[in-house]
């Protein structure tokens, strides 16, 4: 199993009812990833979004739009929460062989230390779909 972690985006779908996280975010590489694997449950299950508000969440967690920027102080708060989330996931599903992290540097700093032993592909430009897509191609993702 591999893991994709995307940083959340300021642009979100305008909705008054909760929608799955992968369907909420409209910025960065999220729309391209959603078009590529959003309809494939087993791949969607390998996607996480790093949210300044909610921490590390799976692609299907229902969310409403919110407005919160990741600050250095919030990043410190999230580190221990994310450590617990990843520890539980790795216990349930095993450690991923590889992880693709597409997020700005502050977002990356929140998860990077919790992925020791995983082959990491880090891209700090959230809109770098060309590089992200090349990694997904190498994994054999459609």
Secondary structure, 3 states (H helix, E strand, C coil): CEEEEEECCCCECCCCCCEEHHHHECCCCHHHHHHHHCCCHHHHCCEEEEECCCEEEECCCEECCCCCCCCHHHHHHHHHHHHHHHHHHHHHHCCCCEEEEECCHHHHHHHHHHHCCCEEEEECCCCCHHHHHHHHHHHCCC
